[in-house]
Amino acid sequence: MEQVSRWIQILYRAGSRRRLVLLLSGLLIGILAIGLGIAYIIVFVADLTGNLSSLSANPVFPLLGIGLIGVGLAVAMFNVVRLSERMIGYISPNRDGQSVLNLVYERMASADKPRVVVFANGIGLFILLNALKDKVSSVDVVLPQGEDTQIYGELLQANQLNLRNVFVSKIPSGTLCAEFRDDTVVEGMLAIKETRNKPGIRRLYVKPTDGTQPDTSQIVNPDLIDAIQRADAVIFGPTSLFSGIIASVLPPDVSTALRNTRALKVFICPVMTEPGKTDNYSVSDHVTAVEGHGNFNLDYVILNTKRISYDLAEKYYDYGAEQVLLNLDEFEHTYLKVDFSARLGEVRQLGHAVLIDDDVINASVQKILGQADEKLVVRHDPDKLREVFEKIFDHIEYRRNLNTSN
């Protein structure tokens, strides 16, 4: 009775009393018409076994019964849909005027779409999420320690992205450190981000606060671990290699979950190197850094193959960055014949990962925060990334069907 009372309260608050009475009355009339139609048919069948001369044995009776059932169903369904729309409008006002049928259809369709976890931050995160729009059933975002989850959550919701949770990947008690190629060490995430005049990062690691090694079996990110276990795909980037991705996969519980998950692991290789962090990094260097720090293997690497213009390349070079492309050795050793989704063909492979190399960028004018100046920058293109992920998600569907048939 308590549940019935709550539903009545929701219906009562969902609209005017007069409208509510009309809808409930229409529903009742529909139910009565269905009942009367069934009664006509029952009487007709009963009279067939008895007195065939009875008025109720007239063939018009079953036809009338069927007609009443049809009309009753139509009236009842109409009013049920209208009542549902009013309830959903009250419970979920931000549905953009969609009907209940459309909402139900979208929910059913999204059930077949993959669940994804994204390790990224900054502008790259928003580019990727716009690429994944309408292609996934849910998105969990993982930010490196020090990021403001509330700000990201508000911005993502404002863009009407299908967001589920925003996590911060927490490291065990200790200080994040970067060891550079000149053997110097910089401590703290902020200091690492601001470092420029260095020969590149050799590795990231966590320095324990008390001098003892942390307990690697400790679970410090339980909700994030659960999201990774339920995901169909885990996507890394596009964002800073060390401060945006590797810092988030360092916690032992996170790296263990990534190593054990059945989800496809996809790395979006940066378009440009980062001054003082990834100087002279090849594609393989980027892949090795992710896999080595996280202790897991990637399934896909997305690499841009379109060369940026000479003028833009010159500006980046003056800044200390250069475009990340396959070097000669990588190019000559990346082809492999595989049976992919039951189709033989040649693909590029870097280590364990399939390499998808394509034009996935565009150049755009970006305003410098707090200044009137503008600059031309190169970014991943969400529309081009969307096409790439359609192929990857087809692989997920193929694996699902394969598991079902087995």
N, C-alpha and C positions, 0 to 999 in steps of 0.2 A: 504493500500500500504506500510505503514511503516513496518508492521509485515512481509510482503512478502520480503521486502528489507533486513530485519534482518536475515531471514532464508537463503536467498541467500548468505549473507555474511558469515554465519556459514558454509554453504556447501562449499563456496569458500576457507575458511581457513582450512577446515577439510582435505584437500588433494591436490594433484597436479591438475592443470587445465585439463590435458588430461584425467585423471581418472574420474574427475567430469563430463566432457563432455560425456564420454562413458556411464557412469551410467545414466545421464539424457536422452541421446539418446535411451538407452535401455528401459527406462521407457516410453518414448514417443512411441517407436515402439510397446510396449506391449499394450498401450492404443489404438493405431490405429488398432491393430489386433482385439482387443475386439470390437471396433466400427464397423469394417468391418464385423466381424462375426454376430453382431446384425443386420446389414443392410441386409446380405444374408437371414437371417431368416425372416425379415420383408417383403422382396420382395417375398419370397416363399409363405408366408401366404397370401399376397395380391393377388398373381396370382391364388391361389386356389379358391378365390371367383370370379375370372374373367375367363380368358382364360387358361384352363388346358393344352392346347397344347403348351403353352409358354415354351421356353427353361428354364426359371427361375423356372418353376413348377417341374423341375426334382428333384427327391428325393435326388440327390447328393447335392443340394443346402443347405438344412438344416444341413446335416451332415458336409458339409464344414464350415458352419457358426458356428456350435458347436465346431468343431476342432479349428477354428481361435480364438474363445472365450477362449477355454482351454489354447491354446498356449500363447495367450495374457496375461491371468491372471498369468500364470507361469512366463513369462518374466517380467511382471510388478512387481510381488511380489519379485522376485529375486533382482531386482534393488532397490526396496523400502527398503528391508532388508539391502542391502549393503550400501545404502545412510544413513540409520539409524545408522548402525554400525560406519560409519565414523563420523557422528555427535556426537554420544555418546562417541566415542574415543576422540573427541576434547573437549567435555564438561566435561567428566568424564574419564580421562586417567587412573585412578587407578582401573580398573575393571578386572585385571588379565587375560586379553585375552578372557573373556567370550563373547559369541555371544549375539545378541539382544534377540533372543528367550529364551536363558537361563536367561538373566536378567529379562525379562518379567515374565517368569515362577516363578523365585524366588520372585519377587515382589508380584505376585498373591498368592503364597504360604504363604508369610510372613503376608499377610493380615489376615489370620486366626490364627496366633500365638499371644500370649498375649503380651500386653505392660506392662512392669514392672518398678517399682521405687525401688531402692536399697539404704538402709541406712547402709553404711559401709565405712571402710577406711583401709589402710594398705594392708598387704599380703592377709588378708581374703577377701577383695574386689576383688582382681585379681583371687583368687581361685573360688569365686562364679561366676564371669563373664565368666570364662572359662567353668564352669559347664553349664551356660545358653546359651553358644554359639550355634547358629543355632536353638535354641528352642524358641526364643522370637523375636517379630518384632522390638522392640526398648527397650533401657535401659536408664533410667535417674538415675544418681548417686547423692546421697545426702551426703555431707561431713559435719562434725562438724565444728563450727567456729574456725578459726585459720589455717585450712588446705589450701594448695596452689592449687587452681583449675587448673591453667595452667599446672603445672607439672603432675597432675593426667590425665588431658585431653590429653597431649602429649603421656604419657605412654600407655593410653588406646587405642589411635588411632594407635600407633605403633604396638600394639598387634592385630590390625584389628578386634576389638570388635565392635559390632553393637551399638555404643554409640550415644545417642542423645544429652544430656546435662549433665553438671556437675554443681551442685548447692552447695552452702554453706548455711546451715540452720542458718539464722541470728536471734539472740535473741533480744528482745526489749532493749532499752537503760538500761544498768545495768551490773553487774558483776556476772559471773557464780560462784556459791559457792557449796562446798560439805560439808555436815554435817556428821561427822563420828560417830560411835557407842559409842565413849567415850565423845561425846558432843562437841568435838573440830570442828572448822570450818576452811577450807582452801579455799582461794579465788583465782580465775583465772584458766583457763584451763591448762596452762603449769604447774602450781604448783600442781594441782590435779593429772595430769598424772605422775609427778615425786614422788608423795607421796608413800612410801612403808611401813614404820613401824607404821601402824595404824590398828585398829581392824575391818576395813571394813566401807564402806560408807552406811549411813542410807538413805540419800536422796540428790538429786541435786536440787538447786533452783537458781533463779535470784534475786540478791540484787539490788534494784533500786539505781541509782546514786544520785538522789536528795531526797531520803527518802520517796518518794510517790510511790504508786503502779502504774505500767504501765497500759496503756489502753489495755485491753485484746481483744478489738474489732479491734485494729489496724492491718492492713495487711502489714507485712514487707517482706513477701516471696511470692509475687504474682505469679511468674512463677513456683515456686515449687508447690504452691497450685493447679495451673492448671494441672501440670503433675500428681499429686496425684488423682485429679478428673477424669482424662482420663485413669488412670491405670487399668489393670485387676488384678494385684497382686502387693503388697508392701512387700518387703523382708527386714528383719532386721538382719544384720550380714552376715557371721561370723566376729566378731570384738569385741573390748572392750565393755563391757556392758554399763558402764557409760560414758566414754569419746568418744566412737564411735557411740552409739545408743541414749542413753537417753538424752545426751546433744543436739542432733539434733531434738528430738521430743518435747522438752520443750517449744519452742515458741508457744504461744496460737493459732496463726493462723494455724500452722502446725498440732498441736494436734487436733484442731477442724476439719481440713480437713481429717485427718486420722480417726476420729470418724465417720464422715459422708460419707466417700467414700464407694462404693459398692465393691471395690477391696478386694480380699482375702489378709489377713495380715498374713505373715509367719515369724516366729522367729526361727533363727538357734541358738540353745543354744551353748554357748562356751564349748569346750572340757575340759578345765582346769579353775580353779578359778584364780583370779588375786590377788597377794599378796598386802595387804593393802587396797583392794577395795571390793573384793567379797569373802573374807575368810569365809569358812564354808557355802557358799551359796548352797542351794539345787536347784533342777530344778524348783520347785515351787517359790523359792525366786527370781530366774531370771525372770520368767514369771510375777510374781507380780510386780517386779520393773519396767518392761517395761510398763505393763498395767496401773499401778498406776501413773507413771510420765506422760504418754501420755494420760491418761483418755480415753482409748479405749480398746476393747477386741480383742485378737488375734484369728485367725481361725485355724492356724496350728503351732505346735512346733516340730521342727526337733531335735531329740536327738540322740547322738551317744551311742550305747550300747556295743561296743567292748572295753574290758579292755586293757589298754596299758601294756607293759611288766613291770615286777617288777623292773628291772634296770632303765628303763626310769621313772617309777613312783617315784623311790627313788631320782633320780636327780631333778625332779620337786619338790619333798617334801623338799629337801634341799634348794631350791629356795623360798619355801613358798607357792607352788601351789599344788592342788590335783585335781583328776579327778572328773568331775561333772557327777554323776549317780543318778538314782532314789533311794531315801532312802526307807526303808521298808514300811513306812506309805503311801508314794506316790505310791509305787508299788501295794499295796493292794487296793487302792481306785481309780485306773485309768481306770478300764475296764467299758465299757458302750455299751449296744446294741443300735445300730442306724440304720436307713435306709439311707445308704450312696450311692448316685447315683443309687437308685432303687434296691440296693442289701442289704439285711439284713446281719449283721455281727457284730462281736465284735471289738471294737477299744478302745484304751486308750484315756482318756480325762482328761486334766488338766484344771479345771475351764470351760471356754467356748471353749477352744482350743482342737482340735484333736491332739493327740500325735503320731508322727511317729518316732518310735524308731528302729534304724537299725545300722549296721556297716557303718559309713560314714567317716572314718578317715584313714590316713596312717602315718607312721613315716618316716621322711626323714632327710638327713644331710643338714644342713644349715650353710653357712659361716657367721661369725660374721663380721658385717660391719667395715671396717678399720683395721681388724686384720687377721692374717694368720690362726687363730684357726677355728675349725669347731665344731658344736654341733648337737646332734640328737634331733629333735623336733617332736612334733605330730601336724598335721594339718588336716583340712578337705580335703577329696579327691574329686576333681572335677568330676571324672567319677561316683563315688558313689552318689554324690549329684545330678548329672544329672538324674539318675534313679529315685530318690525320686521326683524331680520336674516334671518329666514326669507324675507321678500319680497326683500330685497337679494340673497340667495344664489340665489333663483330666477332673478334677472337674470343671474347668473354662469352658471347652467346653460343659460339661453336662449342666451347668447353662445357657449357651447361647442357647442351643437347647431347653431347658425347657422354657425359656422366649420367644423364637420364636414360639413354639407350642401354647403358651398361648396367 
